[in-house]
Amino acid sequence: MGVAHSGLHKDSSSSSSSSSSSCFADGDLLKLGLGDLPEGCVAMIVENLDPVEICRFSKLNRAFRGASWADCVWESKLPPNYRALLEKILGGFPENLQKRHLYTCLSRINSFDDGTKVWIDKRTSGVCLSISAKGLSITGIDDRRYWSHIPTDESRFSSVAYLQQIWWFEVDGEIDFPFPVGTYSIFFKLQLGRSGKWFGRRVCNTEQVHGWDIKPVRFQLWTEDGQHSSSQCMLTERGNWTHYHAGDFVVRESNKSSTKIKFSMTQIDCTHTKGGLSLDSAVVYPKLV
């Protein structure tokens, strides 16, 4: 009977020991955190984040920080033709740089061609481009009776073209750039009025604004592969910078070295003058679907 009792005690001890061991193992599992995930698994997670989120998550721990530098992560965030973009912007491809460094380079506002800036959106990685007023062909721009360039901190180019008065209003632009495959929209950034400062506060003088409510402005766009769009719009927004849509174009071939576009903005009805217009730039953005 004592033996039986002893065996029972032994079984109970064994059971208790097994239970304790099991609980201890479960406790260890509960202590596991994000820092215990393999870097390869973390890289698969961050691949599904946008670039801003990747940089934010890199501050969590060492595993996320390491994964945030992985080339496989940033390869998916770069435009498909990032090599051609960098060669166009920098005049050559920077060798021996990690993909994150390449992305950082493209996400900055890069200047080239004496009046063009290009960058990629930090959320969508879409390519954006802006041409200053000085990079556009403006009828009468050299005649101070009609146009003048005025300095301003409201433009990324530090100056805008201001129209006092003219009969024949015409602005033309050309783009030759290696856009990735996709659909893009071109806008003219305009303001009816002239911005300035008064005791440190922004003011906009609209006294010279006239003629834009009589006839609409025509916007047109052409591409070398035969795309064309045309539209008309009255300029009505006074005192604020407004993006007026000039047209859309589609880039279909990823192996093309460059895409050539021509676009214009005209109001050539010479029965009346128009004036009081500020022209900042023409901008290209990926079209939001």
C-alpha positions as CSV (number, residue, x, y, z in Angstrom):
1,M,0.0,0.0,0.0
2,G,2.9,2.2,0.8
3,V,4.4,1.3,-2.5
4,A,1.2,2.2,-4.2
5,H,1.2,5.5,-2.4
6,S,4.8,6.1,-3.4
7,G,4.1,5.4,-7.1
8,L,1.1,7.7,-6.9
9,H,3.2,10.4,-5.4
10,K,5.8,9.9,-8.1
11,D,3.3,10.1,-10.9
12,S,1.9,13.2,-9.3
13,S,5.3,14.8,-9.2
14,S,6.0,13.8,-12.7
15,S,2.7,15.3,-13.8
16,S,3.3,18.4,-11.9
17,S,6.8,18.7,-13.4
18,S,5.5,18.2,-16.9
19,S,2.8,20.8,-16.3
20,S,5.3,23.3,-15.0
21,S,7.6,22.7,-18.0
22,S,4.7,23.2,-20.3
23,C,3.7,26.4,-18.6
24,F,7.3,27.6,-18.8
25,A,7.4,27.0,-22.5
26,D,4.2,28.9,-23.1
27,G,5.6,31.7,-21.0
28,D,8.6,31.9,-23.2
29,L,6.4,32.1,-26.3
30,L,4.4,34.9,-24.7
31,K,7.6,36.8,-24.2
32,L,8.5,36.8,-27.9
33,G,8.1,40.2,-29.6
34,L,8.6,42.0,-33.0
35,G,12.3,42.0,-32.3
36,D,12.4,38.2,-32.5
37,L,11.1,38.0,-36.0
38,P,13.7,37.1,-38.7
39,E,14.8,40.0,-40.8
40,G,13.6,38.2,-43.9
41,C,10.1,38.0,-42.5
42,V,10.2,41.6,-41.5
43,A,11.3,42.5,-45.1
44,M,8.3,40.8,-46.5
45,I,6.1,42.8,-44.1
46,V,7.6,46.2,-44.9
47,E,7.4,45.6,-48.7
48,N,3.7,46.1,-48.4
49,L,4.1,49.6,-46.7
50,D,4.6,52.9,-48.5
51,P,8.0,54.6,-48.2
52,V,6.9,57.0,-45.5
53,E,5.6,54.1,-43.4
54,I,8.8,52.1,-44.0
55,C,10.9,54.9,-42.5
56,R,8.5,55.2,-39.6
57,F,8.6,51.5,-38.8
58,S,12.4,51.4,-39.0
59,K,12.4,53.1,-35.6
60,L,10.7,50.1,-33.9
61,N,13.7,47.8,-33.5
62,R,16.8,46.4,-35.0
63,A,15.0,43.9,-37.2
64,F,12.8,46.6,-38.8
65,R,15.7,49.0,-39.1
66,G,17.7,46.3,-41.0
67,A,14.8,45.4,-43.2
68,S,14.2,49.0,-44.1
69,W,17.6,49.0,-45.9
70,A,17.0,45.9,-47.9
71,D,17.3,46.3,-51.7
72,C,14.4,44.0,-52.3
73,V,12.1,46.4,-50.3
74,W,13.1,49.5,-52.2
75,E,13.3,47.9,-55.6
76,S,9.5,47.7,-55.5
77,K,9.2,51.4,-54.6
78,L,11.4,52.7,-57.3
79,P,9.8,53.6,-60.7
80,P,10.4,50.7,-63.2
81,N,12.8,52.9,-65.3
82,Y,14.6,54.5,-62.4
83,R,17.9,54.1,-64.2
84,A,16.8,56.2,-67.1
85,L,15.3,58.8,-64.8
86,L,18.6,59.2,-62.8
87,E,20.6,59.3,-66.0
88,K,18.3,62.1,-67.3
89,I,18.4,64.1,-64.1
90,L,22.0,63.6,-63.0
91,G,23.6,63.1,-66.4
92,G,24.7,59.6,-65.4
93,F,23.8,56.6,-63.2
94,P,25.3,56.7,-59.7
95,E,26.9,53.3,-59.2
96,N,27.4,51.4,-55.9
97,L,24.5,52.9,-54.2
98,Q,21.8,51.0,-52.3
99,K,18.3,51.1,-53.6
100,R,17.2,53.2,-50.6
101,H,19.8,55.8,-51.5
102,L,18.5,55.9,-55.1
103,Y,15.0,56.3,-53.8
104,T,16.1,59.2,-51.6
105,C,17.8,60.9,-54.5
106,L,14.7,60.7,-56.7
107,S,12.3,61.8,-53.9
108,R,14.2,65.1,-53.6
109,I,13.2,68.0,-55.9
110,N,15.9,67.7,-58.6
111,S,16.6,70.6,-61.1
112,F,17.8,70.2,-64.7
113,D,17.5,72.0,-68.1
114,D,17.6,75.4,-66.4
115,G,14.0,75.6,-65.4
116,T,12.6,72.1,-64.9
117,K,12.3,70.2,-61.6
118,V,11.4,66.6,-61.1
119,W,10.7,64.3,-58.1
120,I,8.8,61.2,-57.1
121,D,5.9,61.3,-54.7
122,K,6.9,59.9,-51.3
123,R,3.6,58.0,-50.9
124,T,2.9,56.7,-54.4
125,S,6.4,56.8,-56.0
126,G,4.7,58.5,-59.0
127,V,6.9,60.8,-61.2
128,C,6.1,64.5,-61.0
129,L,7.6,67.3,-63.1
130,S,7.4,71.1,-63.1
131,I,8.5,73.6,-65.7
132,S,9.0,77.2,-64.6
133,A,7.5,80.2,-66.4
134,K,11.0,80.9,-67.6
135,G,11.1,77.4,-69.2
136,L,7.9,78.1,-71.2
137,S,7.6,80.0,-74.5
138,I,5.4,83.1,-73.8
139,T,4.4,85.5,-76.5
140,G,5.6,89.0,-75.6
141,I,7.6,87.9,-72.6
142,D,10.6,90.2,-73.5
143,D,8.4,93.3,-73.8
144,R,8.0,94.9,-70.3
145,R,4.8,96.7,-71.5
146,Y,3.2,93.2,-71.3
147,W,5.1,90.8,-69.1
148,S,7.5,91.0,-66.2
149,H,9.2,88.4,-63.9
150,I,8.5,89.1,-60.2
151,P,10.3,87.5,-57.3
152,T,8.1,85.6,-54.8
153,D,8.4,83.0,-52.1
154,E,5.1,81.4,-53.3
155,S,6.9,79.6,-56.1
156,R,9.4,76.7,-55.9
157,F,11.2,78.6,-58.7
158,S,11.4,81.9,-56.6
159,S,9.8,84.0,-59.4
160,V,6.6,84.0,-61.5
161,A,5.7,85.7,-64.8
162,Y,3.2,88.5,-64.4
163,L,1.0,89.8,-67.2
164,Q,0.0,93.5,-67.1
165,Q,-2.0,93.6,-70.3
166,I,-2.0,92.0,-73.8
167,W,-4.1,91.4,-76.8
168,W,-2.7,88.1,-78.0
169,F,-2.2,85.6,-75.0
170,E,-0.3,82.5,-75.8
171,V,1.9,80.2,-73.7
172,D,3.5,77.1,-75.2
173,G,5.6,74.3,-73.6
174,E,7.5,71.2,-74.6
175,I,8.5,68.1,-72.6
176,D,11.0,65.4,-73.6
177,F,11.3,63.1,-70.6
178,P,11.5,59.3,-69.8
179,F,8.2,59.0,-68.0
180,P,7.3,55.5,-66.7
181,V,4.3,53.7,-68.1
182,G,1.1,55.3,-66.9
183,T,-1.4,58.1,-67.4
184,Y,-0.4,61.7,-66.6
185,S,-2.1,65.1,-66.4
186,I,-0.7,68.5,-67.3
187,F,-1.8,71.6,-65.5
188,F,-0.9,75.3,-65.6
189,K,-0.5,76.9,-62.2
190,L,-2.1,80.3,-62.5
191,Q,-3.4,83.1,-60.3
192,L,-5.6,86.1,-61.2
193,G,-3.9,88.9,-59.3
194,R,-0.4,89.7,-58.1
195,S,0.8,88.4,-54.7
196,G,2.8,90.5,-52.3
197,K,3.4,91.3,-48.6
198,W,1.8,94.0,-46.5
199,F,3.2,94.2,-42.9
200,G,4.3,90.6,-43.2
201,R,0.9,89.3,-44.3
202,R,0.0,87.9,-47.7
203,V,-2.0,90.2,-50.0
204,C,-3.1,89.8,-53.6
205,N,-3.7,92.8,-55.8
206,T,-6.5,92.1,-58.3
207,E,-6.9,95.6,-59.7
208,Q,-5.4,94.8,-63.1
209,V,-7.4,91.6,-63.6
210,H,-9.6,92.0,-66.7
211,G,-10.7,90.3,-69.9
212,W,-10.8,86.7,-68.6
213,D,-14.6,86.7,-68.1
214,I,-15.3,87.5,-71.8
215,K,-13.9,84.6,-73.6
216,P,-12.5,81.2,-72.4
217,V,-8.9,80.2,-72.5
218,R,-8.1,77.2,-74.7
219,F,-5.8,74.4,-73.5
220,Q,-4.3,71.9,-75.9
221,L,-1.9,68.9,-75.7
222,W,-0.2,66.8,-78.4
223,T,2.1,63.8,-78.2
224,E,4.5,62.4,-80.8
225,D,2.4,59.2,-81.0
226,G,-0.8,61.1,-82.1
227,Q,-2.5,61.8,-78.8
228,H,-4.4,65.1,-78.7
229,S,-6.7,66.8,-76.3
230,S,-8.4,70.2,-76.3
231,S,-10.6,72.0,-73.8
232,Q,-11.8,75.5,-72.9
233,C,-12.1,77.1,-69.5
234,M,-13.0,80.5,-68.1
235,L,-10.4,81.8,-65.6
236,T,-12.5,83.0,-62.6
237,E,-10.5,82.3,-59.4
238,R,-9.1,85.5,-58.1
239,G,-6.4,85.8,-55.4
240,N,-5.5,82.1,-55.2
241,W,-3.2,79.8,-57.1
242,T,-5.2,77.4,-59.1
243,H,-4.2,74.4,-61.3
244,Y,-6.0,74.5,-64.7
245,H,-6.1,71.2,-66.5
246,A,-4.4,71.3,-69.9
247,G,-4.9,67.6,-70.8
248,D,-3.9,64.0,-70.2
249,F,-1.5,61.7,-72.0
250,V,-0.7,58.0,-71.7
251,V,2.8,56.4,-71.8
252,R,2.3,52.8,-73.0
253,E,5.8,51.6,-73.9
254,S,8.2,51.0,-71.0
255,N,11.2,50.4,-73.4
256,K,10.9,53.9,-74.9
257,S,13.8,56.1,-74.0
258,S,11.7,59.3,-73.8
259,T,8.2,60.8,-74.3
260,K,7.7,64.0,-76.2
261,I,4.7,66.3,-75.4
262,K,3.7,69.7,-76.6
263,F,1.0,71.8,-74.8
264,S,-0.4,75.3,-74.9
265,M,-2.7,77.8,-73.3
266,T,-4.2,80.5,-75.6
267,Q,-6.7,83.3,-75.7
268,I,-6.1,85.0,-79.0
269,D,-9.4,86.9,-79.5
270,C,-8.0,90.3,-80.2
271,T,-11.3,92.2,-79.7
272,H,-10.3,92.8,-76.1
273,T,-7.3,92.9,-73.8
274,K,-6.7,90.7,-70.8
275,G,-4.3,91.1,-67.9
276,G,-3.6,90.8,-64.2
277,L,-2.5,87.2,-64.5
278,S,0.4,85.5,-62.7
279,L,1.9,82.4,-64.3
280,D,4.0,80.1,-62.0
281,S,4.6,77.0,-63.9
282,A,3.3,74.0,-65.9
283,V,3.2,70.8,-63.8
284,V,2.8,67.1,-64.7
285,Y,1.3,64.7,-62.1
286,P,0.4,61.0,-62.4
287,K,-3.4,60.8,-63.0
288,L,-5.3,59.5,-60.0
289,V,-7.6,56.7,-61.1
